[in-house]
Amino acid sequence: MKLNIALVVSGLATAVSIKSNSPLGQKILSQARRLDEDDAVDMSWLSGYSLKFNGCHHVSQWNNDAADAEDVRVMMKRLARFRLCPSDTCSADEASGCSSGYGDYVLDMNTYVEAYVEAKREALEEACEEVKENCGCEDNGDDAYDEEACEYQCYVDAGLEDCYREEGAFEPEQYTACAQYEPQDGDDGGRRLDEGDDAVQYFIGPYCANQGGDVYLGMFTDDTCTEFADDLDGSYLFKQMSGESLPYSSKSMVGSDCVSCLQAAEGDDDAAEDEASEACQALYMASGKCESNLSVDYPNENACAFMSGITIVLENGVVNTEEIKASPTASVFIGIFAASFCLLAFYVYYLNDKMNKTKTNLAES
């Protein structure tokens, strides 16, 4: 069985920066707010903060790209919410991460998931390479010697079994955004037709689960990843087609750990000033901001109203985009009606008592 080094995301909790010249870095930066050189903002303050995933949200919106009759008209827009907490108070055990000195942010969930997965992938790749270099599994000339088996055992001993993956295996990192699923030849379970316009197509992408607390992978019947392929979020159909379980169908792609924004200094330059990682800078620039509780000179509160409207999460993971508030006018009228009802009841009791006394006096006379 031929194996190759896998670029997977599930085996390591360490985070590394996303290089700005990488394809992902270019994609995130292209979506970020453009700044002229004269308007450049010093974001070195980010180095003292950590990213904390606070959940995801589904918002229903009209699909402007729907052209055919079978296209989904109302699609799901998925958003991720994260918090910047002071690194010295950020807690992975607390759902919010911190309770003071923080800023809240929201952006497209696919952008956040892709950044998170890419950071995990790079961290795992570097760890696997380090283990391999120190493994001592060079071919010793023995025909019976298995170099790959030796390397695999080194990865197992280091707790990095995910450094290896079978050639042609499913790659979940290719589906951080909704993408068409291409099964291996002969692994479609008869679900895919031969050729032509009537070929059945399925799509795989991330979605919010457990009331927005987790990000799972699901299989869908449309290119917006809105309609699940079956009642089990597409996981049953995927297993029927591929013969294996869909990765991250019951385990979140995004963890709840605090990811430091501090860029590690290169070499032995201990005197270098702290810098914020390019990943944090890119995500910060691309996000909507609510910095009412952040200790900065000019807090950005442009997204506060929007974020306050997506705090109510329903059981199906879809959020209500309108905040439920009591109407002052309605409250006043309810109070007046209640008081009037009590006064009317008292007056009726008074009249009834007075009539009874009048009847008694007439009878005695």
C-alpha positions in Angstrom: 0.0 0.0 0.0 1.6 3.3 -1.1 1.4 6.1 1.3 2.2 9.8 1.1 2.6 12.7 3.5 -0.9 14.2 4.2 -1.6 17.8 4.6 -4.4 17.3 7.1 -5.7 19.5 9.9 -6.9 17.2 12.6 -3.7 16.1 14.3 -2.2 19.3 15.8 -3.4 22.2 17.9 -0.5 24.5 17.2 -1.2 27.6 15.1 1.1 29.2 12.6 0.9 32.3 10.5 -0.6 32.4 7.0 2.0 33.7 4.5 0.8 36.7 2.6 2.3 35.4 -0.6 0.5 32.1 -0.3 -2.7 31.4 -2.3 -4.8 31.6 0.8 -3.1 34.7 2.0 -3.8 36.4 -1.3 -7.4 35.3 -1.3 -8.0 36.7 2.2 -6.2 39.9 1.5 -8.2 40.4 -1.7 -11.4 40.3 0.4 -10.0 42.7 3.0 -10.5 46.4 3.2 -8.1 48.2 0.8 -5.8 50.8 2.4 -3.7 53.3 0.7 -0.1 53.8 2.0 -1.1 57.2 3.5 -4.0 55.5 5.4 -2.0 52.5 6.7 -3.0 51.4 10.2 -0.6 50.2 12.8 -1.9 46.8 13.9 1.1 45.8 16.1 -1.3 46.0 19.1 -2.9 42.7 17.8 0.3 40.9 18.9 -1.0 41.0 22.5 -4.3 39.4 21.6 -5.6 35.9 20.8 -8.3 34.7 18.4 -11.2 32.8 20.0 -13.9 31.2 17.9 -17.3 32.2 19.3 -19.6 30.3 17.0 -21.2 30.4 13.5 -24.5 31.5 12.2 -26.8 30.8 9.2 -28.6 33.7 7.7 -31.2 33.0 4.9 -30.8 35.3 1.9 -32.0 35.5 -1.7 -29.8 33.7 -4.2 -29.1 36.3 -7.0 -27.3 33.7 -9.1 -30.4 31.4 -9.3 -31.2 31.1 -13.0 -32.6 27.6 -13.6 -35.9 26.2 -12.2 -34.0 23.7 -10.0 -31.7 26.3 -8.5 -32.1 27.2 -4.8 -33.8 30.5 -4.5 -33.2 31.1 -0.8 -29.7 30.2 0.1 -27.8 30.0 3.4 -25.2 32.7 4.1 -22.8 31.4 6.8 -21.0 33.7 9.1 -18.3 33.1 11.7 -18.1 35.2 14.9 -14.8 35.4 16.8 -13.4 37.5 19.6 -10.0 39.1 20.2 -9.1 38.5 23.8 -6.0 39.7 25.7 -3.7 36.8 25.4 -3.0 36.7 29.2 -6.7 36.3 30.0 -8.0 34.3 27.0 -9.4 30.9 28.2 -10.1 27.9 25.9 -12.5 26.5 28.6 -14.8 29.6 28.5 -17.2 29.8 25.5 -16.6 33.6 25.2 -12.9 33.4 25.8 -12.8 36.5 28.0 -15.1 38.9 29.7 -13.3 42.3 29.4 -10.9 44.2 27.1 -12.1 42.4 24.0 -13.4 43.1 20.6 -16.1 41.1 18.7 -15.8 40.4 14.9 -17.9 38.7 12.2 -17.0 37.6 8.7 -17.8 35.0 6.0 -17.5 31.6 7.6 -15.7 30.0 4.7 -12.9 32.6 4.9 -12.5 31.9 8.7 -12.6 28.2 8.3 -10.1 28.2 5.4 -7.7 30.4 7.4 -8.0 28.1 10.4 -7.6 24.9 8.4 -4.6 26.4 6.5 -2.9 27.3 9.7 -3.4 23.8 11.1 -2.2 22.3 7.8 1.0 24.3 7.8 1.7 23.5 11.5 1.2 19.8 10.9 3.4 19.9 7.8 6.2 21.5 9.7 5.8 19.1 12.6 5.8 16.1 10.3 9.0 17.3 8.5 10.8 17.8 11.8 9.9 14.3 13.0 11.0 12.9 9.7 14.4 14.7 9.8 15.1 13.3 13.3 13.7 9.8 12.7 16.9 8.2 11.3 15.0 6.1 8.8 17.5 6.3 5.9 17.8 3.2 3.7 20.5 1.0 5.1 20.9 -1.2 2.0 18.9 -4.1 3.4 16.4 -5.3 0.8 13.9 -6.2 3.6 14.1 -2.8 5.2 10.9 -0.7 4.9 11.7 3.0 5.1 8.1 4.1 4.9 7.1 1.7 7.8 10.0 3.2 9.9 8.8 6.7 9.2 5.2 5.9 10.0 6.3 4.4 13.4 8.1 7.6 14.2 4.9 9.6 13.5 2.9 7.2 15.6 5.4 7.6 18.5 5.1 11.4 18.2 1.3 11.3 18.1 1.2 12.4 14.5 -0.4 9.5 12.7 -2.1 12.0 10.4 1.2 12.7 8.7 0.4 9.8 6.5 -2.6 9.3 4.3 -3.4 6.7 1.7 -3.0 7.9 -1.9 -6.3 9.0 -3.3 -8.0 9.4 0.0 -10.6 12.0 0.6 -9.1 15.4 1.4 -11.4 17.5 3.7 -9.2 20.6 3.4 -10.4 20.9 -0.2 -14.0 21.5 1.1 -13.5 24.5 3.4 -15.9 26.2 1.0 -18.8 24.5 -0.9 -17.3 22.5 -3.7 -18.5 19.7 -6.0 -17.7 16.2 -4.8 -15.8 14.1 -7.3 -15.9 10.4 -6.1 -13.1 8.1 -7.1 -13.9 5.8 -10.2 -16.1 3.0 -9.1 -16.9 4.5 -5.7 -20.1 6.3 -6.5 -22.4 3.5 -5.4 -24.4 3.9 -8.6 -25.6 7.3 -7.6 -23.9 9.1 -10.4 -25.1 8.7 -14.0 -22.8 8.1 -16.9 -22.5 11.2 -19.0 -24.7 14.1 -20.1 -26.7 16.9 -18.7 -28.6 14.6 -16.4 -25.6 13.6 -14.3 -26.3 13.7 -10.6 -24.0 16.1 -8.8 -23.3 16.4 -5.1 -21.5 19.1 -3.2 -19.6 19.1 0.1 -19.0 22.1 2.4 -19.0 23.3 6.0 -22.1 24.2 7.9 -23.0 25.3 11.4 -24.0 22.6 13.8 -25.0 22.2 17.5 -26.7 25.6 17.5 -23.7 27.4 16.0 -21.1 25.8 18.4 -19.4 23.6 15.8 -18.5 23.6 12.1 -19.2 20.2 10.4 -18.9 19.0 6.8 -22.0 17.9 5.1 -23.1 16.7 1.6 -25.6 18.7 -0.4 -27.5 18.6 -3.6 -26.9 22.2 -4.7 -23.9 24.4 -5.3 -24.7 26.8 -2.5 -24.6 23.9 0.1 -28.1 24.7 1.3 -30.1 21.5 0.7 -28.7 18.4 2.5 -28.5 15.2 0.5 -30.3 13.1 3.1 -31.7 13.4 6.6 -28.3 12.8 8.2 -26.8 15.9 6.7 -25.5 13.9 3.8 -23.2 11.6 5.8 -25.2 8.5 5.0 -25.1 9.1 1.2 -21.4 9.9 1.4 -20.7 6.5 3.1 -22.9 4.7 0.5 -20.9 6.3 -2.3 -17.4 6.1 -0.9 -17.5 3.3 1.6 -16.1 5.5 4.4 -17.4 8.0 6.9 -17.4 11.6 5.9 -14.6 13.4 7.9 -15.8 16.1 10.3 -19.4 15.0 10.0 -19.5 14.7 13.8 -16.3 16.5 14.8 -15.8 20.3 14.4 -13.4 21.5 11.9 -12.7 24.6 14.0 -11.5 24.2 17.6 -12.2 26.4 20.7 -8.6 27.0 21.5 -7.1 30.5 21.9 -4.8 31.2 18.9 -2.2 33.8 19.7 -1.8 36.7 17.2 1.9 37.1 18.2 4.2 36.5 15.3 7.1 34.3 16.4 10.5 36.1 16.0 12.8 34.7 13.4 16.2 33.4 14.4 17.7 34.6 17.7 16.7 38.3 17.4 15.3 38.7 20.9 15.4 42.5 20.6 12.9 42.6 17.8 9.6 44.3 18.5 6.5 42.1 18.8 4.5 41.9 15.6 1.1 40.6 14.8 0.8 37.5 12.6 -0.3 38.1 9.0 -3.2 35.7 9.6 -4.6 37.8 12.4 -4.1 41.0 10.4 -5.9 39.6 7.4 -8.8 38.3 9.3 -9.1 41.6 11.3 -9.1 43.6 8.1 -11.8 41.4 6.4 -14.2 41.3 9.4 -17.0 43.5 10.6 -16.1 45.0 14.0 -17.7 45.7 17.3 -15.0 47.1 19.6 -17.1 48.7 22.3 -15.2 46.8 24.9 -11.8 47.1 23.4 -9.2 49.3 25.0 -8.1 51.2 21.8 -8.1 54.9 21.0 -10.5 54.7 18.1 -12.8 51.7 18.5 -14.8 50.6 15.4 -18.4 49.9 16.2 -19.8 49.7 12.6 -21.0 46.0 13.0 -22.3 46.2 16.6 -26.0 46.6 15.5 -25.7 43.8 13.0 -24.0 41.4 15.5 -26.6 42.2 18.2 -29.3 41.0 15.7 -27.8 37.5 15.3 -27.5 36.5 18.9 -30.7 34.5 19.0 -30.0 31.0 17.7 -32.8 28.6 16.8 -32.5 24.8 17.3 -32.0 24.2 13.5 -28.9 26.5 13.6 -30.6 29.3 11.6 -30.5 32.6 13.4 -33.2 35.2 13.7 -31.7 38.4 12.3 -34.1 40.6 14.2 -33.5 41.2 17.8 -36.6 40.6 19.9 -37.3 43.7 22.1 -40.3 44.8 24.2 -42.3 47.6 22.7 -42.5 50.6 25.1 -45.8 51.7 23.6 -47.3 48.2 23.9 -46.1 48.0 27.5 -47.8 51.3 28.4 -51.1 50.2 26.9 -50.9 46.8 28.7 -50.3 48.6 32.0 -53.3 50.9 31.4 -55.5 48.0 30.4 -54.6 46.0 33.5 -55.2 49.0 35.8 -58.5 49.8 34.1 -59.6 46.2 34.4 -58.8 46.2 38.2 -60.7 49.5 38.7 -63.7 48.2 36.7 -63.8 45.0 38.7 -63.7 47.0 42.0 -66.5 49.3 40.8 -68.7 46.3 39.8 -68.1 44.8 43.2 -69.0 48.1 44.9 -72.3 48.4 42.9 -73.2 44.8 43.6 -72.6 45.2 47.3 -74.6 48.5 47.4 -77.6 46.8 45.6 -77.6 43.9 48.1 -77.7 46.3 51.0 -80.6 48.3 49.4 -82.6 45.1 49.0 -82.0 44.1 52.6 -83.2 47.5 53.9 -86.4 47.3 51.7 -87.2 43.8 53.0 -86.8 44.9 56.7 -89.1 47.9 56.1 
